[in-house]
Amino acid sequence: MIMNLKNLLNKLLKEGKIRRQKTDIDFLNGLLSAAHQNFSAAKYNLSGGFADTAFKSAYDGLLQISRVILFLDGFRPDDGEQHKTTFLIAGAMLGDDFIELIEKIDRYRIKRNNAIYQPIDFISKSEAEGILNSAKEYWFEVKKYLKNKNNQLELFDF
């Protein structure tokens, strides 16, 4: 896995899809705080019958915690496919146990894009519930990963 990750990062660096970046702890904690707010907003909006808004907020939270993973390891996406690249690298950094969950999150990415750019593709309540359940599962595992990487991160309860 380590060699595959190293090869992936070198390939993406060479292609200009990512670049190296040092990020301070305050920025990372700000991203985590924003993710927590997005997950809270998603739950609130879902209970109010706003499935589209709930879905998009949960998606944003997933993206933010995935960005923390990249930034923590000194990388940032730098291409026209930043969301796709972020989830690809976060999944690779987290390891093989995350393959299925990252694939599911990538399907959510496509669904979100369709909902934004082709607004005839609406989000159902069950889809919003699904992304929230996936977000909870993802955060539960990512939280352990982040705790081991840096004890200065302000980790929240879902």
BAPA-867733 format. One record per residue (C-alpha): residue number from 1; residue in three letters; z, y negated, x negated. Coordinates in nm, 4 decimals, always signed. Layout:
REM residues N
R  numi  base        c3        c2        c1
R   NUM   Ala         Z         Y         X
...
//
This chain:
REM residues 158
R  numi  base        c3        c2        c1
R     1   Met   +0.0000   +0.0000   +0.0000
R     2   Ile   +0.0912   -0.2497   -0.2760
R     3   Met   -0.2456   -0.2068   -0.4468
R     4   Asn   -0.4288   -0.2391   -0.1163
R     5   Leu   -0.2383   -0.5596   -0.0419
R     6   Lys   -0.3124   -0.6961   -0.3882
R     7   Asn   -0.6832   -0.6129   -0.3484
R     8   Leu   -0.6928   -0.7725   -0.0036
R     9   Leu   -0.5264   -1.0922   -0.1264
R    10   Asn   -0.7572   -1.1156   -0.4296
R    11   Lys   -1.0628   -1.0596   -0.2085
R    12   Leu   -0.9526   -1.3263   +0.0423
R    13   Leu   -0.8685   -1.5711   -0.2375
R    14   Lys   -1.2120   -1.5178   -0.3897
R    15   Glu   -1.3801   -1.5663   -0.0487
R    16   Gly   -1.1849   -1.8891   +0.0125
R    17   Lys   -1.0145   -1.7497   +0.3223
R    18   Ile   -0.6683   -1.8091   +0.1771
R    19   Arg   -0.5218   -2.0226   -0.0937
R    20   Arg   -0.1962   -2.0330   -0.2803
R    21   Gln   +0.0681   -2.2712   -0.1532
R    22   Lys   +0.4345   -2.3240   -0.2269
R    23   Thr   +0.6310   -2.4032   +0.0850
R    24   Asp   +0.9901   -2.5217   +0.1031
R    25   Ile   +1.2598   -2.3576   +0.3109
R    26   Asp   +1.2851   -2.6505   +0.5547
R    27   Phe   +0.9207   -2.6087   +0.6524
R    28   Leu   +0.9675   -2.2342   +0.7039
R    29   Asn   +1.2781   -2.2911   +0.9146
R    30   Gly   +1.0864   -2.5483   +1.1172
R    31   Leu   +0.8196   -2.2875   +1.1908
R    32   Leu   +1.0855   -2.0369   +1.2930
R    33   Ser   +1.2489   -2.2943   +1.5203
R    34   Ala   +0.9128   -2.3722   +1.6812
R    35   Ala   +0.8507   -1.9986   +1.7326
R    36   His   +1.1902   -1.9627   +1.9006
R    37   Gln   +1.1086   -2.2558   +2.1305
R    38   Asn   +0.7710   -2.1030   +2.2135
R    39   Phe   +0.9254   -1.7675   +2.3035
R    40   Ser   +1.1854   -1.9428   +2.5218
R    41   Ala   +0.9123   -2.1472   +2.6895
R    42   Ala   +0.7070   -1.8318   +2.7465
R    43   Lys   +0.9969   -1.6619   +2.9263
R    44   Tyr   +1.0647   -1.9735   +3.1326
R    45   Asn   +0.7005   -2.0214   +3.2291
R    46   Leu   +0.6586   -1.6561   +3.3161
R    47   Ser   +0.9570   -1.6724   +3.5515
R    48   Gly   +0.8011   -1.9814   +3.7103
R    49   Gly   +0.4707   -1.8078   +3.7776
R    50   Phe   +0.2711   -1.9714   +3.4982
R    51   Ala   +0.1263   -1.6633   +3.3296
R    52   Asp   -0.1413   -1.8520   +3.1303
R    53   Thr   +0.1121   -2.0932   +2.9823
R    54   Ala   +0.3584   -1.8118   +2.9121
R    55   Phe   +0.0886   -1.6106   +2.7344
R    56   Lys   -0.0208   -1.9040   +2.5188
R    57   Ser   +0.3372   -1.9937   +2.4230
R    58   Ala   +0.4164   -1.6341   +2.3265
R    59   Tyr   +0.0942   -1.6212   +2.1252
R    60   Asp   +0.1858   -1.9424   +1.9421
R    61   Gly   +0.5258   -1.7945   +1.8570
R    62   Leu   +0.3605   -1.4812   +1.7167
R    63   Leu   +0.1300   -1.6961   +1.5056
R    64   Gln   +0.4166   -1.9101   +1.3755
R    65   Ile   +0.6307   -1.6195   +1.2596
R    66   Ser   +0.3245   -1.4580   +1.1018
R    67   Arg   +0.2558   -1.7806   +0.9137
R    68   Val   +0.6131   -1.7718   +0.7805
R    69   Ile   +0.5366   -1.4309   +0.6280
R    70   Leu   +0.2315   -1.5708   +0.4457
R    71   Phe   +0.3976   -1.8935   +0.3333
R    72   Leu   +0.7018   -1.7030   +0.2091
R    73   Asp   +0.4737   -1.5057   -0.0220
R    74   Gly   +0.2956   -1.8211   -0.1414
R    75   Phe   -0.0244   -1.8101   +0.0665
R    76   Arg   -0.1818   -1.9973   +0.3528
R    77   Pro   -0.5004   -1.9333   +0.5478
R    78   Asp   -0.7806   -2.1722   +0.4565
R    79   Asp   -1.0861   -2.0827   +0.6596
R    80   Gly   -1.2384   -2.1159   +1.0050
R    81   Glu   -1.0615   -1.7989   +1.1184
R    82   Gln   -0.7040   -1.8954   +1.0361
R    83   His   -0.5417   -1.7008   +1.3200
R    84   Lys   -0.7349   -1.3821   +1.2437
R    85   Thr   -0.6672   -1.4168   +0.8714
R    86   Thr   -0.2967   -1.4855   +0.9310
R    87   Phe   -0.2476   -1.1707   +1.1385
R    88   Leu   -0.4547   -0.9608   +0.8975
R    89   Ile   -0.2454   -1.0621   +0.5962
R    90   Ala   +0.0880   -1.0537   +0.7785
R    91   Gly   +0.0101   -0.6991   +0.8898
R    92   Ala   -0.0830   -0.5955   +0.5372
R    93   Met   +0.2347   -0.7514   +0.3965
R    94   Leu   +0.4529   -0.5843   +0.6588
R    95   Gly   +0.3006   -0.2428   +0.5907
R    96   Asp   +0.1428   +0.0534   +0.7609
R    97   Asp   +0.4146   +0.0781   +1.0281
R    98   Phe   +0.2753   -0.2425   +1.1778
R    99   Ile   -0.0900   -0.1376   +1.2122
R   100   Glu   -0.0794   -0.0667   +1.5858
R   101   Leu   +0.1233   -0.3756   +1.6679
R   102   Ile   -0.1031   -0.6010   +1.4607
R   103   Glu   -0.4095   -0.4511   +1.6330
R   104   Lys   -0.2485   -0.5298   +1.9702
R   105   Ile   -0.1708   -0.8858   +1.8563
R   106   Asp   -0.5329   -0.9239   +1.7463
R   107   Arg   -0.6440   -0.8271   +2.0987
R   108   Tyr   -0.4094   -1.0981   +2.2287
R   109   Arg   -0.5774   -1.3417   +1.9884
R   110   Ile   -0.9153   -1.2624   +2.1426
R   111   Lys   -0.7749   -1.2870   +2.4972
R   112   Arg   -0.6190   -1.6245   +2.4158
R   113   Asn   -0.9464   -1.7540   +2.2715
R   114   Asn   -1.1295   -1.6455   +2.5855
R   115   Ala   -0.8681   -1.8111   +2.8074
R   116   Ile   -0.9014   -2.1376   +2.6161
R   117   Tyr   -1.2752   -2.1515   +2.5520
R   118   Gln   -1.3951   -1.9617   +2.8596
R   119   Pro   -1.1387   -2.0624   +3.1233
R   120   Ile   -1.2849   -1.8270   +3.3811
R   121   Asp   -1.0972   -1.5482   +3.1994
R   122   Phe   -0.7465   -1.5888   +3.3415
R   123   Ile   -0.4278   -1.4310   +3.2161
R   124   Ser   -0.2460   -1.2008   +3.4578
R   125   Lys   +0.1301   -1.1760   +3.4944
R   126   Ser   +0.1227   -0.8258   +3.3431
R   127   Glu   -0.0712   -0.9548   +3.0395
R   128   Ala   +0.1872   -1.2307   +2.9907
R   129   Glu   +0.4665   -0.9746   +3.0210
R   130   Gly   +0.2820   -0.7534   +2.7716
R   131   Ile   +0.2526   -1.0206   +2.5051
R   132   Leu   +0.6192   -1.1126   +2.5498
R   133   Asn   +0.7222   -0.7495   +2.5056
R   134   Ser   +0.5027   -0.7223   +2.1969
R   135   Ala   +0.6436   -1.0493   +2.0624
R   136   Lys   +0.9975   -0.9182   +2.1052
R   137   Glu   +0.9105   -0.5927   +1.9272
R   138   Tyr   +0.7287   -0.7812   +1.6492
R   139   Trp   +1.0117   -1.0294   +1.5995
R   140   Phe   +1.2732   -0.7528   +1.5886
R   141   Glu   +1.0922   -0.5940   +1.2919
R   142   Val   +0.9780   -0.9153   +1.1222
R   143   Lys   +1.3330   -1.0472   +1.1361
R   144   Lys   +1.4471   -0.7564   +0.9148
R   145   Tyr   +1.1595   -0.8217   +0.6743
R   146   Leu   +1.2391   -1.1939   +0.6502
R   147   Lys   +1.6121   -1.1327   +0.6093
R   148   Asn   +1.5386   -0.9164   +0.3044
R   149   Lys   +1.2951   -1.1721   +0.1595
R   150   Asn   +1.5095   -1.4862   +0.1853
R   151   Asn   +1.8638   -1.5282   +0.3156
R   152   Gln   +1.8158   -1.9037   +0.3659
R   153   Leu   +1.5853   -1.8493   +0.6633
R   154   Glu   +1.7366   -1.9424   +0.9993
R   155   Leu   +1.6636   -1.6293   +1.2019
R   156   Phe   +1.7122   -1.6388   +1.5788
R   157   Asp   +1.7814   -1.3907   +1.8543
R   158   Phe   +1.4980   -1.3244   +2.0957
//
